[in-house]
Amino acid sequence: MNKKESNITIFLIMMASLIFCVPNENELIGKIVNSNNNEIISVDKLIDIMKYTDVIYLGEKHDNIDHHKHQIEIIKLLISEGKKPVIGFEFFYQHQTSDLMKYINGIKSPFQHGEENPEKDEEKLREKLGCKHKTDEDWNFYFDLVNLAKENKLTVFGADLPKGIVSRISREGLNTLTPVELNQLSFTNYIDTNYQKLMVKKFKDSHCGWVPKDNFEKLYHTWVARNDAMAKAITMTAKNNNNPVILIVGGGHVEHNMGIFERVNYLNPNLNQLNLGFKEISIEESELKDYYNSTIINDQKYLPLHEYFWFTDRKDDKDPCEGFKF
């Protein structure tokens, strides 16, 4: 082989390596990390910790299927350890708890005849819960968890405020609610100006900066009202309960051990809580320490987003704010 042929061969080998080279998966994906000490732990160790925990938050990104798969995995493992966790859902409203429990317990109307039809039962539940407009994917994320509870006779509850009240506060303001509406709230008289500034910044970032300034206060009051309600539901459920209470919730509601986490601690400081966040890896290349960046508001330093991070792949690589950039 002459020099020219040798160079061509080397070139072809290099091109082939570029074509068939598959990038390594981000090293963090699949790892569970204790943010207090950077220790990477196994699923088994996580379950050993959860067995002795009163309240467990499984903070999700609502549309990431991996997050929901891991939630089911955790609950199944706790069941295999002899636990019967109580499952709360941000996705469902508190007043929908009875319909959820009737489905789980298989209670049917005395006027209902004929053979059991699981598909029809699911369709009826979906309609009762007002979820017909949800995509099948969104519905199945949570219905799979409800079915897991049904199979194992677990107690479940809706944790969030009714959609109508949430909409009224966020659009018209807390001071416009009627006495009947106010009676449905669970005020804990929460005031924290630093946390309010922190959340306003998060609202602005999550909406790509496109929120009218006068709406931030309404959004914050809505946020606090929802956190108060979910915290109250958790503390009532956890009272005299020997099994973990698990809340399936958007991770933002417990970030920095604030939000629901802080309010539950206020309502019942004796409850042992665990804040696990399923975290998508960043679009930009990041190291583990980048996920723990300090958040400081007026000299108040907040804890990392979660006590435990369970890293997952991203749902997509698109920057949600790309279309708003000029």
FIKOL-954449 format. One line per field, with one value per residue (C-alpha): residue in one letter; x, y, z; residue number from 0. Coordinates in nm, 2 decimals. Example, Ala and Ser with C-alpha at 12.3 -4.5 7.8 and 13.67 -1.06 7.14 Angstrom:
2
residuo: (A;S)
X: (1.23;1.37)
Y: (-0.45;-0.11)
Z: (0.78;0.71)
num: (0;1)
***
This chain:
326
residuo: (M;N;K;K;E;S;N;I;T;I;F;L;I;M;M;A;S;L;I;F;C;V;P;N;E;N;E;L;I;G;K;I;V;N;S;N;N;N;E;I;I;S;V;D;K;L;I;D;I;M;K;Y;T;D;V;I;Y;L;G;E;K;H;D;N;I;D;H;H;K;H;Q;I;E;I;I;K;L;L;I;S;E;G;K;K;P;V;I;G;F;E;F;F;Y;Q;H;Q;T;S;D;L;M;K;Y;I;N;G;I;K;S;P;F;Q;H;G;E;E;N;P;E;K;D;E;E;K;L;R;E;K;L;G;C;K;H;K;T;D;E;D;W;N;F;Y;F;D;L;V;N;L;A;K;E;N;K;L;T;V;F;G;A;D;L;P;K;G;I;V;S;R;I;S;R;E;G;L;N;T;L;T;P;V;E;L;N;Q;L;S;F;T;N;Y;I;D;T;N;Y;Q;K;L;M;V;K;K;F;K;D;S;H;C;G;W;V;P;K;D;N;F;E;K;L;Y;H;T;W;V;A;R;N;D;A;M;A;K;A;I;T;M;T;A;K;N;N;N;N;P;V;I;L;I;V;G;G;G;H;V;E;H;N;M;G;I;F;E;R;V;N;Y;L;N;P;N;L;N;Q;L;N;L;G;F;K;E;I;S;I;E;E;S;E;L;K;D;Y;Y;N;S;T;I;I;N;D;Q;K;Y;L;P;L;H;E;Y;F;W;F;T;D;R;K;D;D;K;D;P;C;E;G;F;K;F)
X: (0.00;0.15;0.13;-0.17;-0.37;-0.27;-0.39;-0.72;-0.77;-0.70;-0.95;-1.22;-1.17;-1.20;-1.52;-1.67;-1.59;-1.78;-2.08;-2.11;-1.99;-2.28;-2.24;-2.22;-2.53;-2.50;-2.33;-2.59;-2.89;-3.03;-2.82;-2.98;-2.78;-2.80;-2.75;-2.64;-2.32;-2.31;-2.34;-2.47;-2.71;-2.89;-3.27;-3.26;-3.10;-3.35;-3.63;-3.47;-3.48;-3.84;-3.97;-3.92;-4.04;-4.38;-4.42;-4.25;-4.26;-4.20;-4.14;-4.20;-4.19;-4.55;-4.50;-4.18;-4.28;-3.96;-4.06;-4.39;-4.23;-3.99;-4.29;-4.45;-4.12;-4.09;-4.44;-4.42;-4.09;-4.24;-4.54;-4.29;-4.14;-4.48;-4.58;-4.92;-4.84;-5.12;-5.09;-5.19;-5.21;-5.17;-5.33;-5.67;-5.87;-5.96;-6.33;-6.26;-6.12;-6.45;-6.48;-6.12;-6.18;-6.51;-6.32;-6.04;-6.28;-6.49;-6.81;-7.08;-7.44;-7.70;-7.88;-7.58;-7.61;-7.41;-7.05;-6.75;-6.60;-6.27;-6.26;-6.61;-6.52;-6.22;-6.42;-6.68;-6.41;-6.24;-6.57;-6.66;-6.32;-6.36;-6.05;-6.21;-6.03;-5.69;-5.48;-5.46;-5.09;-5.16;-5.45;-5.25;-4.96;-5.19;-5.45;-5.16;-5.09;-5.46;-5.48;-5.17;-5.35;-5.67;-5.47;-5.31;-5.61;-5.42;-5.58;-5.55;-5.66;-5.68;-5.46;-5.52;-5.77;-6.07;-5.98;-6.24;-6.10;-5.74;-5.85;-6.04;-5.74;-5.49;-5.70;-5.91;-5.72;-5.77;-5.97;-6.25;-6.34;-6.68;-6.72;-6.82;-6.50;-6.28;-6.43;-6.28;-5.92;-5.68;-5.50;-5.19;-5.11;-4.79;-4.58;-4.22;-4.11;-3.79;-3.97;-4.21;-3.93;-3.78;-4.11;-4.18;-3.84;-3.93;-4.27;-4.10;-3.84;-4.10;-4.31;-4.01;-4.06;-4.40;-4.62;-4.77;-4.61;-4.94;-5.01;-4.72;-4.88;-5.19;-4.98;-4.80;-5.12;-5.25;-4.93;-4.95;-5.32;-5.25;-4.95;-5.15;-5.43;-5.20;-5.00;-5.33;-5.44;-5.11;-5.10;-5.45;-5.38;-5.05;-5.21;-5.21;-5.09;-4.81;-4.75;-4.58;-4.79;-4.66;-4.75;-4.72;-4.65;-4.47;-4.12;-4.15;-4.39;-4.12;-3.80;-3.55;-3.77;-4.00;-4.36;-4.56;-4.26;-4.22;-4.60;-4.62;-4.33;-4.52;-4.84;-4.68;-4.30;-4.30;-4.35;-4.04;-4.03;-3.83;-3.80;-3.71;-3.69;-3.68;-3.45;-3.41;-3.05;-2.98;-2.97;-2.63;-2.35;-2.34;-2.16;-2.33;-2.23;-2.42;-2.75;-2.68;-2.60;-2.68;-2.99;-2.97;-3.24;-3.16;-2.88;-3.11;-2.95;-3.18;-3.11;-3.06;-3.38;-3.42;-3.27;-3.24;-3.20;-3.30;-3.16;-3.34;-3.31;-3.49;-3.83;-3.69;-3.39;-3.59;-3.55;-3.91;-3.82;-3.65;-3.96;-3.97;-3.61;-3.54)
Y: (0.00;0.33;0.65;0.79;0.47;0.46;0.82;0.73;0.43;0.63;0.89;0.63;0.48;0.82;0.89;0.55;0.61;0.95;0.79;0.49;0.65;0.67;0.94;0.80;0.85;1.12;0.96;1.09;0.93;0.66;0.76;0.84;1.10;1.23;1.60;1.63;1.44;1.36;0.99;0.78;0.53;0.22;0.18;-0.07;0.17;0.44;0.20;0.11;0.48;0.53;0.24;0.45;0.78;0.94;1.16;1.10;1.35;1.20;1.52;1.49;1.67;1.59;1.48;1.27;0.90;0.79;0.98;0.79;0.46;0.52;0.62;0.29;0.11;0.28;0.20;-0.16;-0.20;-0.05;-0.29;-0.58;-0.47;-0.51;-0.14;-0.01;0.34;0.60;0.78;1.14;1.31;1.67;1.57;1.51;1.75;1.68;1.65;1.37;1.14;0.96;0.87;0.75;0.53;0.39;0.28;0.13;-0.06;-0.18;-0.03;-0.04;0.10;-0.16;-0.08;-0.17;-0.52;-0.73;-0.86;-0.65;-0.45;-0.28;-0.07;0.06;0.12;0.32;0.53;0.61;0.71;0.93;1.10;1.15;1.31;1.54;1.40;1.32;1.62;1.50;1.32;0.94;0.98;1.23;1.02;0.70;0.85;0.87;0.60;0.34;0.45;0.44;0.09;-0.01;0.11;-0.08;-0.41;-0.37;-0.21;0.11;0.43;0.73;1.09;1.39;1.66;1.98;2.26;2.26;2.39;2.67;2.82;2.80;2.98;3.25;3.33;3.33;3.55;3.77;3.77;3.62;3.92;3.84;3.51;3.46;3.33;2.99;2.98;3.10;2.82;2.56;2.70;2.58;2.90;2.86;3.23;3.18;3.49;3.48;3.77;3.60;3.29;3.51;3.68;3.34;3.20;3.52;3.47;3.10;3.20;3.45;3.20;2.92;3.16;3.28;3.63;3.67;3.73;4.08;4.22;4.26;3.89;3.77;3.84;3.65;3.36;3.36;3.37;3.07;2.88;2.94;2.84;2.52;2.43;2.50;2.28;1.99;2.02;2.00;1.69;1.53;1.60;1.48;1.16;1.10;1.13;0.79;0.62;0.36;0.36;0.62;0.89;0.94;1.26;1.25;1.61;1.85;1.89;2.27;2.23;2.09;2.25;2.36;2.18;2.47;2.49;2.19;2.04;2.35;2.38;2.02;2.07;2.38;2.19;1.88;1.91;1.55;1.40;1.27;1.38;1.29;1.51;1.30;1.48;1.31;1.55;1.57;1.62;1.98;2.07;2.22;1.98;1.99;1.84;1.71;2.02;2.23;2.09;2.20;2.57;2.79;3.00;3.31;3.57;3.87;3.67;3.37;3.06;2.79;2.42;2.23;2.17;1.82;1.60;1.32;1.35;1.07;1.17;1.09;1.17;1.47;1.44;1.65;1.87;2.18;2.50;2.59;2.96;2.95;3.09;3.39;3.50;3.79)
Z: (0.00;-0.11;0.10;-0.09;-0.04;0.33;0.38;0.21;0.43;0.75;0.63;0.56;0.90;1.07;0.88;0.98;1.34;1.33;1.16;1.39;1.71;1.96;2.24;2.59;2.79;3.05;3.35;3.60;3.44;3.66;3.97;4.30;4.50;4.85;4.82;5.18;5.12;4.74;4.82;4.53;4.68;4.55;4.51;4.79;5.03;4.93;5.01;5.35;5.43;5.30;5.51;5.82;5.68;5.76;5.45;5.11;4.82;4.48;4.29;3.92;3.59;3.50;3.14;3.19;3.16;3.34;3.65;3.66;3.60;3.90;4.12;4.05;4.11;4.45;4.56;4.45;4.65;4.96;4.93;4.89;5.23;5.39;5.38;5.26;5.16;5.13;4.80;4.75;4.41;4.31;3.99;4.16;4.37;4.74;4.67;4.42;4.69;4.74;4.37;4.37;4.68;4.54;4.24;4.44;4.67;4.38;4.53;4.27;4.27;4.39;4.06;3.85;3.69;3.46;3.45;3.55;3.27;3.37;3.06;3.13;3.49;3.39;3.14;3.41;3.66;3.40;3.33;3.70;3.76;3.47;3.29;2.95;2.80;2.92;2.67;2.71;2.80;3.08;3.22;3.21;3.40;3.71;3.63;3.64;3.99;4.09;3.95;4.15;4.46;4.36;4.31;4.66;4.84;4.92;5.04;4.80;4.82;4.60;4.75;4.55;4.56;4.32;3.98;4.00;4.32;4.18;3.87;4.06;4.28;3.99;3.77;4.00;4.33;4.67;4.80;4.54;4.69;4.85;5.21;5.07;4.86;5.15;5.37;5.13;5.19;5.45;5.56;5.77;5.78;5.59;5.54;5.40;5.18;5.08;4.97;4.78;4.59;4.52;4.38;4.17;4.00;3.94;3.80;3.57;3.45;3.39;3.19;2.99;3.14;2.97;3.27;3.35;3.66;3.84;3.80;4.00;4.34;4.23;4.11;4.45;4.65;4.44;4.50;4.88;4.89;4.71;4.93;5.24;5.12;5.02;5.35;5.55;5.36;5.43;5.80;5.85;5.66;5.84;6.18;6.36;6.04;6.05;5.68;5.47;5.30;4.95;4.75;4.38;4.30;4.08;4.21;4.24;4.53;4.76;4.62;4.88;5.15;5.12;4.99;5.10;5.29;5.51;5.58;5.68;5.92;6.06;6.11;6.26;6.33;6.45;6.10;5.94;5.57;5.27;4.96;4.65;4.32;3.98;3.79;3.42;3.32;3.20;2.83;2.89;2.99;3.37;3.66;3.98;4.18;3.92;4.04;4.40;4.32;4.62;4.61;4.82;4.87;5.09;5.27;5.32;5.18;5.07;5.06;4.73;4.53;4.68;4.96;4.71;4.33;4.10;3.77;3.44;3.08;2.94;2.77;2.49;2.41;2.32;2.51;2.61;2.59;2.25;2.07;2.30;2.24;2.00)
num: (0;1;2;3;4;5;6;7;8;9;10;11;12;13;14;15;16;17;18;19;20;21;22;23;24;25;26;27;28;29;30;31;32;33;34;35;36;37;38;39;40;41;42;43;44;45;46;47;48;49;50;51;52;53;54;55;56;57;58;59;60;61;62;63;64;65;66;67;68;69;70;71;72;73;74;75;76;77;78;79;80;81;82;83;84;85;86;87;88;89;90;91;92;93;94;95;96;97;98;99;100;101;102;103;104;105;106;107;108;109;110;111;112;113;114;115;116;117;118;119;120;121;122;123;124;125;126;127;128;129;130;131;132;133;134;135;136;137;138;139;140;141;142;143;144;145;146;147;148;149;150;151;152;153;154;155;156;157;158;159;160;161;162;163;164;165;166;167;168;169;170;171;172;173;174;175;176;177;178;179;180;181;182;183;184;185;186;187;188;189;190;191;192;193;194;195;196;197;198;199;200;201;202;203;204;205;206;207;208;209;210;211;212;213;214;215;216;217;218;219;220;221;222;223;224;225;226;227;228;229;230;231;232;233;234;235;236;237;238;239;240;241;242;243;244;245;246;247;248;249;250;251;252;253;254;255;256;257;258;259;260;261;262;263;264;265;266;267;268;269;270;271;272;273;274;275;276;277;278;279;280;281;282;283;284;285;286;287;288;289;290;291;292;293;294;295;296;297;298;299;300;301;302;303;304;305;306;307;308;309;310;311;312;313;314;315;316;317;318;319;320;321;322;323;324;325)
***
